Amino acid sequence: MTKYLNTSHNQFWSWLTSEISERMAQNLPFIKIDPKKILLIGHFDQSTFKYFSDKYPHADIWSDQTSFNQRSFLNFINPFKKKKISFLDFENEVEMVNFDFVWAGPFRQTVENYPQFFLKVGKCLKNQGLMMFNYLGPDTGREYFHLGLEGGHIGPDMHEIGDLLIQSSFADPVMNMEYLYLEYENSELLLKDLLAVHDSDSHLGNVQNLNQQLTAMKKENEKMVLTMEVVYGH
């Protein structure tokens, strides 16, 4: 069990962010914009960079990826401009550049940080600019609420975020959501993903006890399901 708890959660987040980013990108054909400067922030992989480079070959693409995965993206080159992607420190440098389009992949915000996040995006976004973002909604992990799950990366109801966007001076916010259902045949793999979603074992009390409860639940059911509520906004 100790070895399991020390296992990195990055593999789960890598899959999740790639899946959600691909789903969010499916909405782009319906949005008629021709951005000249694009900022990609949050968690996603190189396929997202390639998607934007292919769809908007004339755009300058920026990212905050330096904070955790700089080396992987240093060799990314816009095939049209033959230019490397530009990096910035989102916390300190974002107001230096005005963007037409800000894309926020699945990001790990606490509920209290959303107003500050929207304020910062608003300061770097041009008038008539577009922001697209997503987060995990409050129904995520609902099958296991009775085990004491709370906190972590779970965001508020999408209607609350819609109201907050208006309060933050964003015009015409549109919110929607979908459920992803993950099936598990292994209770320890489920526990690992629960810990990743809820940030750390500090939110889950006694992890050994939780593992025993999940194992007992597994004996009663052939498969175990983890609901992921994915909320999209623009």
C-alpha positions in Angstrom: 0.0 0.0 0.0 2.9 2.4 0.8 4.3 1.9 -2.7 0.9 2.5 -4.2 0.5 5.8 -2.4 3.8 7.0 -3.6 2.9 6.4 -7.2 2.6 9.6 -9.3 -0.9 10.8 -10.3 0.5 12.4 -13.5 -0.5 9.4 -15.7 -4.2 9.8 -14.8 -4.1 13.5 -15.3 -2.3 13.1 -18.6 -5.1 10.9 -19.9 -7.8 13.0 -18.5 -6.5 16.3 -19.8 -6.0 14.8 -23.3 -9.5 13.4 -23.4 -11.2 16.6 -22.1 -9.1 18.9 -24.4 -10.1 16.8 -27.4 -13.8 17.0 -26.4 -13.6 20.8 -25.9 -11.8 21.3 -29.2 -14.8 19.7 -31.0 -16.7 23.0 -30.3 -14.2 25.2 -32.1 -15.7 24.7 -35.6 -18.9 26.4 -34.4 -17.0 29.5 -33.2 -16.1 31.9 -35.9 -12.9 33.6 -34.8 -9.6 34.3 -36.5 -7.2 34.9 -33.5 -3.8 36.4 -34.0 -2.5 35.7 -30.5 -3.6 32.6 -28.5 -2.7 31.7 -24.9 -2.9 28.1 -23.8 -2.9 27.5 -20.1 -3.7 24.7 -17.7 -3.0 21.0 -18.3 -2.9 19.4 -21.7 -0.5 17.6 -24.0 1.4 18.3 -27.2 -1.6 17.2 -29.4 -3.4 20.3 -28.2 -0.5 22.5 -29.4 -0.5 20.7 -32.8 -4.3 21.2 -33.1 -4.1 24.9 -32.6 -1.1 25.2 -34.9 -2.9 23.4 -37.7 -6.2 25.3 -37.2 -4.7 28.7 -36.8 -1.4 28.7 -38.7 -1.1 32.5 -38.8 -1.5 32.9 -35.0 1.2 33.5 -32.4 0.8 30.7 -29.8 1.8 31.3 -26.2 1.7 29.0 -23.2 2.5 28.8 -19.4 3.7 25.2 -19.8 7.2 26.2 -18.6 5.9 25.9 -15.0 5.9 22.1 -15.1 6.8 20.6 -18.5 9.0 23.1 -20.4 11.4 20.7 -22.0 8.6 18.8 -23.8 7.4 21.8 -25.7 10.6 23.7 -26.5 10.9 22.0 -29.8 7.3 22.7 -30.9 7.4 24.9 -34.0 4.5 26.5 -35.8 4.8 24.9 -39.3 3.5 28.1 -41.0 5.7 30.6 -39.2 8.6 28.3 -38.5 8.6 29.9 -35.1 8.9 28.3 -31.6 6.1 28.7 -29.2 6.4 31.6 -26.7 6.3 31.1 -23.0 5.2 33.3 -20.2 4.7 33.2 -16.4 0.9 33.3 -16.2 1.0 34.6 -12.6 3.3 37.5 -13.3 3.7 38.3 -17.0 0.2 37.7 -18.4 -0.8 41.3 -18.5 2.1 42.2 -20.8 0.3 40.6 -23.8 -3.2 41.1 -25.1 -4.7 37.9 -26.5 -7.6 37.3 -28.9 -8.2 33.8 -27.5 -7.4 32.2 -24.1 -7.8 28.4 -23.9 -7.7 26.9 -20.4 -7.3 23.2 -20.3 -8.4 21.2 -17.3 -7.0 23.3 -14.5 -6.7 22.7 -10.7 -8.3 25.6 -9.1 -9.8 25.7 -5.6 -13.3 27.2 -5.5 -11.9 30.4 -3.8 -9.5 31.0 -6.7 -12.0 31.3 -9.5 -12.6 35.0 -9.1 -8.9 35.7 -9.2 -8.4 33.5 -12.2 -11.1 35.1 -14.2 -9.8 38.6 -13.2 -6.3 37.7 -14.5 -7.7 36.3 -17.8 -9.8 39.4 -18.3 -6.8 41.6 -18.0 -4.9 39.9 -20.8 -7.9 39.3 -23.1 -8.8 41.9 -25.8 -12.3 43.3 -26.1 -14.4 40.9 -28.1 -11.8 38.2 -27.3 -12.8 34.7 -26.4 -12.0 32.5 -23.4 -12.8 28.7 -23.3 -12.2 26.6 -20.2 -13.3 23.5 -18.4 -13.2 22.0 -14.9 -14.5 19.0 -13.0 -17.9 19.6 -11.6 -19.4 18.8 -8.2 -20.9 15.4 -9.3 -17.4 14.0 -9.9 -17.0 10.9 -7.7 -20.6 11.1 -6.5 -20.7 7.3 -6.1 -18.2 7.6 -3.2 -19.4 10.8 -1.4 -20.5 8.6 1.5 -16.8 7.7 2.1 -15.9 11.3 2.9 -14.7 12.6 -0.4 -14.4 16.4 -0.5 -12.2 19.2 -1.7 -9.5 18.7 -4.2 -10.0 19.8 -7.8 -13.8 19.6 -7.7 -15.4 22.9 -8.9 -18.7 24.5 -8.1 -22.0 24.2 -10.0 -21.8 25.6 -13.5 -24.6 28.1 -12.8 -22.4 29.6 -10.0 -19.5 29.9 -12.5 -21.8 31.5 -15.1 -22.9 34.2 -12.5 -19.2 34.7 -11.5 -18.3 35.3 -15.1 -20.9 38.0 -15.4 -19.6 39.6 -12.2 -16.1 39.4 -13.6 -17.2 41.5 -16.7 -17.3 38.6 -19.2 -20.1 39.0 -21.7 -22.5 36.3 -22.8 -21.2 33.3 -20.8 -22.3 29.9 -22.1 -22.0 26.9 -19.8 -22.6 23.2 -20.5 -21.6 19.9 -19.1 -21.3 16.2 -19.7 -20.7 13.0 -17.7 -17.9 10.6 -18.3 -18.3 7.2 -16.7 -15.1 5.3 -16.0 -15.4 1.6 -15.2 -12.9 -0.2 -12.9 -12.3 -3.9 -12.3 -9.4 -3.1 -9.8 -10.3 -1.3 -6.6 -6.7 0.0 -6.1 -6.6 1.6 -9.5 -9.9 3.3 -8.6 -8.4 4.5 -5.4 -5.4 5.9 -7.2 -7.6 7.9 -9.5 -9.8 9.1 -6.6 -6.6 10.4 -4.9 -5.6 12.1 -8.1 -8.9 13.8 -8.5 -9.1 14.9 -4.9 -5.5 16.2 -5.0 -4.1 14.3 -2.0 -4.9 11.6 0.6 -5.4 14.4 3.2 -9.0 14.8 2.0 -9.7 11.1 2.3 -8.9 10.3 5.9 -7.5 6.9 6.5 -6.5 5.7 3.0 -6.0 2.1 4.1 -9.5 2.1 5.5 -10.8 3.6 2.3 -9.0 0.9 0.2 -10.7 -1.8 2.4 -14.1 -0.2 1.8 -13.6 0.0 -1.9 -12.4 -3.7 -2.0 -15.6 -4.7 -0.1 -17.7 -2.7 -2.6 -15.9 -4.5 -5.4 -16.9 -7.9 -4.1 -20.5 -6.9 -4.3 -20.3 -5.5 -7.8 -18.6 -6.9 -10.9 -17.5 -3.5 -12.0 -17.1 -0.2 -10.2 -17.9 3.2 -11.8 -16.4 6.6 -11.3 -18.4 9.5 -12.6 -16.5 12.5 -13.9 -18.6 15.6 -14.4 -16.9 17.8 -17.0 -18.1 21.4 -17.2 -17.3 23.6 -20.2 -17.5 27.3 -20.5 -16.9 30.0 -23.0 
